[in-house]
Amino acid sequence: MIQFKNVSKTYPNGTQALKNVNLRVDDGEFVFIVGSSGAGKSTLLKTILCEEPIDEGEIIVNGTNLSHMKKKKIPYLRRAMGIVFQDFRLIHHMTVYENVAFAMHVIGVSDKVIRKRVPYVLGMVGLQDKMKCKPAELSGGEQQRVGLARALVNNPKMIIADEPTGNIDPELSYEIVDLLTEINKRGTTVLMVTHEHSLVKHFGRRIVEIQDGTVVADTATMYGDLKASPEEVLYERQ
């Protein structure tokens, strides 16, 4: 569970990124965080990950008040989360298998468990035939699926995805969110930042809209039963 209580954050240059934000995300939810560039979406995620401190209020994640968390405890908090980045952040000299396995090595998982778990997770995202490939040999959509496998491999309670479809073709955006939806159905909480309203409209999940650092809307769906096609997403990006 994630809870924001009257959270505000101002950067040293005077930019007020978050203004008195109140938000609750329960276990097992799938929530889209939407808003224009600079609205505060990424800052919201960074505060959850303890990458940015807040100035006022409280953030509680899985029962822990982040303001009172010691720095040495932060890596343990992040281990309960899987993080998917817009720019993939794969290690280019490593194979697909090695990139995903690395996320397990760093927390001390045994080689025996890694050998069993990594192929299983790569199979979940449809990359079982790409295990020996390097990132440069993959399409953008495939690289993002590697990123998703890496986020999943340690069986996190929560997936945090920061514009995961921003650097891939529009039709592949649906693929990635379909995968996140399937993961969510298994009980994993998903928090996804995006600016693609057409994509959000298609999936009809809870939507939290942020503008100028403030939550201006929070609804199960602001679009009713309307659906968007991949072509509409392409139109929106142009």
C-alpha positions in Angstrom: 0.0 0.0 0.0 1.1 3.5 -0.8 -0.2 6.6 1.0 0.7 10.3 0.5 -0.5 12.6 3.2 -0.2 16.3 2.4 3.1 15.8 0.6 4.9 18.8 -0.9 8.3 19.0 -2.6 10.2 22.0 -3.9 13.5 21.7 -5.8 16.4 24.0 -5.0 15.7 26.1 -8.1 12.3 27.0 -6.7 10.2 24.6 -8.7 7.4 23.3 -6.6 7.0 19.8 -8.0 4.4 18.5 -5.6 1.8 20.6 -3.7 -0.1 19.1 -0.8 -0.6 15.7 -2.5 -3.0 13.2 -0.9 -3.2 9.8 -2.6 -3.8 6.2 -1.6 -3.0 3.2 -3.7 -4.1 -0.2 -2.2 -2.4 -3.5 -2.7 -3.3 -5.1 -6.0 -4.4 -1.9 -7.8 -3.4 -0.8 -11.3 -3.1 3.0 -11.4 -2.2 5.2 -14.3 -0.6 8.5 -13.3 -1.2 11.0 -16.1 -0.3 14.7 -16.7 1.6 16.9 -19.0 5.4 17.2 -19.0 6.6 18.8 -15.9 3.4 18.2 -14.0 5.1 16.3 -11.2 4.5 12.7 -12.3 8.2 11.5 -12.2 8.8 13.4 -8.9 5.9 11.5 -7.4 7.7 8.2 -8.3 11.1 9.4 -7.1 9.7 10.2 -3.7 8.3 6.7 -3.4 11.7 5.3 -4.4 13.4 7.6 -1.9 15.4 9.2 -4.7 14.0 12.6 -3.7 13.2 13.7 -0.1 10.0 15.6 0.6 9.7 18.9 2.4 6.3 18.4 4.0 3.9 15.6 4.8 4.3 11.8 5.0 4.7 9.0 2.5 3.9 5.5 3.8 4.9 2.4 1.7 4.0 -1.0 2.9 3.5 0.3 6.4 6.8 2.2 6.5 7.0 6.0 6.9 9.7 7.0 4.4 10.5 10.2 6.2 11.8 8.1 9.2 13.6 5.6 7.1 17.4 5.3 7.6 19.5 5.4 4.4 20.8 1.9 4.9 17.2 0.6 4.8 16.4 2.2 1.4 17.8 -0.7 -0.7 15.6 -3.2 1.2 12.5 -1.0 0.4 13.4 -1.0 -3.3 13.8 -4.8 -3.3 10.1 -5.0 -2.8 9.6 -3.0 -6.0 10.2 -3.7 -9.6 11.1 -0.6 -11.6 10.6 -0.2 -15.4 12.3 2.8 -17.0 11.5 4.7 -20.2 15.1 4.4 -21.5 15.4 0.6 -20.7 18.7 1.0 -18.8 20.0 -2.4 -20.0 23.7 -3.3 -19.7 24.8 -3.5 -23.3 27.7 -5.9 -23.0 25.4 -8.5 -21.2 23.0 -10.9 -22.8 19.3 -10.8 -22.2 19.7 -13.6 -19.7 22.6 -11.9 -17.9 20.7 -8.6 -17.7 17.8 -10.2 -15.9 20.0 -12.5 -13.8 22.0 -9.5 -12.6 19.0 -8.2 -10.7 19.0 -11.4 -8.7 22.8 -11.6 -8.3 22.9 -8.2 -6.6 20.6 -9.3 -3.8 22.5 -12.6 -3.2 20.2 -15.1 -4.9 21.8 -18.5 -5.5 22.9 -19.5 -9.0 20.6 -22.5 -8.8 17.5 -20.3 -8.2 18.6 -17.9 -10.9 19.0 -20.6 -13.5 15.4 -21.7 -12.8 13.8 -18.3 -12.4 15.3 -16.2 -15.2 14.1 -18.5 -18.1 10.6 -18.7 -16.5 10.3 -14.9 -16.3 11.6 -14.4 -19.8 9.0 -16.9 -21.0 6.3 -14.7 -19.3 7.3 -11.8 -21.5 7.8 -13.9 -24.6 11.6 -13.7 -24.8 12.6 -17.2 -24.1 14.2 -17.4 -27.6 16.2 -14.2 -27.1 18.1 -15.2 -23.9 21.5 -15.2 -25.7 21.0 -11.9 -27.6 22.6 -8.6 -26.6 20.3 -5.5 -26.3 21.6 -4.1 -29.6 20.2 -7.1 -31.4 16.6 -6.4 -30.0 13.9 -4.0 -31.1 12.8 -1.3 -28.7 9.7 -3.3 -27.7 11.9 -6.3 -27.0 14.3 -4.2 -24.9 11.4 -2.9 -22.9 10.2 -6.5 -22.3 13.7 -7.3 -21.0 13.3 -4.3 -18.6 9.9 -5.7 -17.5 11.4 -9.2 -17.0 14.2 -7.6 -14.9 11.6 -5.8 -12.8 9.6 -9.0 -12.3 12.4 -11.5 -11.6 12.6 -10.9 -7.8 8.8 -11.3 -7.5 8.1 -7.8 -6.2 4.9 -6.7 -4.5 4.8 -3.6 -6.7 5.8 -2.6 -10.2 6.6 1.1 -10.8 6.8 2.0 -14.4 8.0 5.5 -15.5 6.8 6.2 -19.1 7.6 2.6 -20.1 6.1 3.1 -23.5 7.7 6.4 -24.3 10.5 5.0 -26.5 8.7 2.3 -28.4 6.3 2.2 -31.3 2.7 2.9 -30.5 1.4 -0.5 -31.4 4.0 -2.1 -29.1 2.7 0.2 -26.2 -0.4 -2.0 -26.0 1.9 -5.1 -25.7 3.7 -3.7 -22.7 0.6 -2.5 -20.9 -1.1 -5.9 -21.7 1.8 -7.6 -19.9 1.5 -5.2 -17.0 -2.2 -6.0 -16.8 -1.5 -9.7 -16.7 1.0 -9.2 -14.0 -1.5 -7.1 -12.0 -4.1 -9.9 -12.3 -1.7 -12.1 -10.4 -1.8 -9.7 -7.4 1.1 -7.3 -8.1 0.3 -3.6 -7.6 1.2 -1.5 -10.7 1.8 2.2 -10.8 2.4 3.5 -14.3 3.3 7.1 -15.3 2.3 8.0 -18.8 1.3 11.1 -20.9 -0.6 8.9 -23.5 -4.2 9.5 -22.7 -5.4 7.3 -25.6 -3.5 4.4 -24.2 -5.0 5.0 -20.8 -8.5 5.2 -22.3 -8.1 1.8 -23.9 -7.4 0.0 -20.7 -9.9 1.7 -18.4 -8.1 1.4 -15.1 -7.9 3.9 -12.3 -6.5 7.2 -13.4 -4.8 9.9 -11.2 -4.2 13.1 -13.0 -1.5 15.6 -11.9 -1.2 19.2 -13.0 1.3 21.7 -11.6 2.2 19.3 -8.8 -1.4 18.9 -7.7 -3.8 15.9 -8.0 -6.7 17.4 -10.0 -8.6 14.1 -10.7 -8.7 10.6 -9.3 -11.2 8.3 -10.9 -11.7 4.7 -11.9 -12.0 5.8 -15.5 -12.6 9.3 -16.9 -13.5 7.9 -20.3 -16.3 5.4 -19.6 -16.3 2.5 -22.0 -14.6 4.2 -24.8 -11.6 2.4 -26.4 -8.7 3.7 -28.3 -6.9 2.0 -31.2 -3.1 1.9 -31.7 -3.7 4.3 -34.6 -5.2 6.9 -32.1 -2.1 6.6 -29.9 0.1 7.2 -33.0 -2.0 10.3 -33.9 -1.7 11.6 -30.3 2.1 11.3 -30.4 2.4 13.3 -33.7 
